[in-house]
Structures are given as structure tokens and as C-alpha cells.
Amino acid sequence: MFGAKLLQIITLARFEELNVNFFRKCMEPMEKGLRNAKMGKSIVHDVVVVGRSTKIPKVQQLMQDFFNGNFTEYYAGLGFSNANIITALT
């Protein structure tokens, strides 16, 4: 069966369950960046994230939990050029 295809339909909840460890690893660069900048989470007011994975509800929830819900705006799923514009304006 060379070239066989596999198709498995799963729910969003199951997808998130299977990938939660990968999603949590995404938080490590934010922790490192804040630590290197000697900044606390409490001073973050806006969060700009880029990429399709930012539209996943579990990723959004992890971001919310990471910052303890302290930010007022969450810009997700933007293109890189739009993210640069929003970052410059905030």
C-alpha cells in the first residue's frame, strides 16, 4: 500500500487534548522573554500574537492564564505586516 492515505476526523476538544503539551511549550519563550527583559506579567496590557495556532481556543486560554487575564487587548491571527502596525501603534 505504497502511498496510502490516512484520514481521521477528531473533535476540537480531542485535538487540544492531544496537543496540550505542545501548546504549553509555546509559553516558554514568553516566560524567557519577560525574564530577560526583567519585566513582570502585570505590566503587559496588550498581547499581539501571529500565526494560525493563535486561533486555537486552548492556546488563547493558555495565554489568558499565563498573563492572569491582565491584558486588555488580544490581537490573534493577524498577518505579520498587520501585527507590526498594531505593535507600532500601541
C-alpha positions in Angstrom: 0.0 0.0 0.0 2.6 2.5 -1.0 1.2 6.0 -1.0 -1.8 5.1 1.2 -3.5 8.0 2.8 -4.8 8.1 6.4 -7.8 10.3 7.4 -9.0 10.5 10.9 -11.7 13.0 11.9 -11.4 14.3 15.5 -13.1 16.9 17.6 -11.5 20.2 18.5 -11.5 19.0 22.2 -9.6 15.8 21.2 -7.2 17.8 19.1 -6.5 20.1 22.0 -6.1 17.2 24.4 -3.5 15.5 22.0 -1.5 18.7 21.6 -1.8 20.4 25.0 1.9 19.7 25.8 3.0 21.4 22.6 0.8 24.4 23.3 2.3 24.7 26.8 5.8 24.7 25.3 4.8 27.8 23.4 4.6 29.7 26.7 8.3 29.1 27.4 9.6 31.7 25.0 7.3 34.3 26.6 8.5 33.4 30.1 12.1 33.7 28.9 11.5 37.0 27.1 9.9 38.6 30.1 12.6 37.2 32.4 15.4 38.5 30.1 13.7 41.9 29.9 13.3 41.9 33.7 9.6 42.6 33.3 6.6 41.2 35.2 3.4 39.9 33.6 1.4 42.5 35.4 2.7 45.4 33.2 1.5 43.7 30.0 -1.6 45.4 28.7 -1.8 44.3 25.0 -0.8 41.0 23.5 -0.1 40.6 19.8 0.3 37.0 18.5 0.8 36.0 14.9 0.1 32.7 13.3 -2.8 30.3 12.7 -2.2 28.4 16.0 -3.2 31.6 17.8 -6.8 31.0 16.7 -7.0 27.7 18.7 -9.2 28.2 21.8 -6.8 26.3 24.1 -3.9 28.5 23.0 -5.9 31.6 23.7 -6.9 30.2 27.1 -3.2 29.4 28.0 -2.3 33.0 27.0 -5.1 34.3 29.2 -3.9 32.1 32.1 -0.2 33.0 31.6 -1.0 36.7 31.9 -3.6 36.2 34.6 -6.1 37.9 32.4 -4.3 41.2 32.9 -4.2 42.4 29.3 -6.9 44.4 27.8 -6.5 43.5 24.1 -5.6 40.3 22.4 -4.8 40.5 18.7 -4.7 37.0 17.3 -4.4 35.5 13.8 -3.0 38.6 12.2 -0.7 38.7 9.3 2.9 39.8 10.1 2.5 43.2 8.5 -0.7 44.0 10.5 1.0 42.8 13.6 3.9 45.2 13.0 1.5 48.1 12.5 -0.5 47.3 15.7 2.7 46.8 17.7 4.0 50.2 16.5 0.7 51.9 17.4 0.5 50.5 20.9 
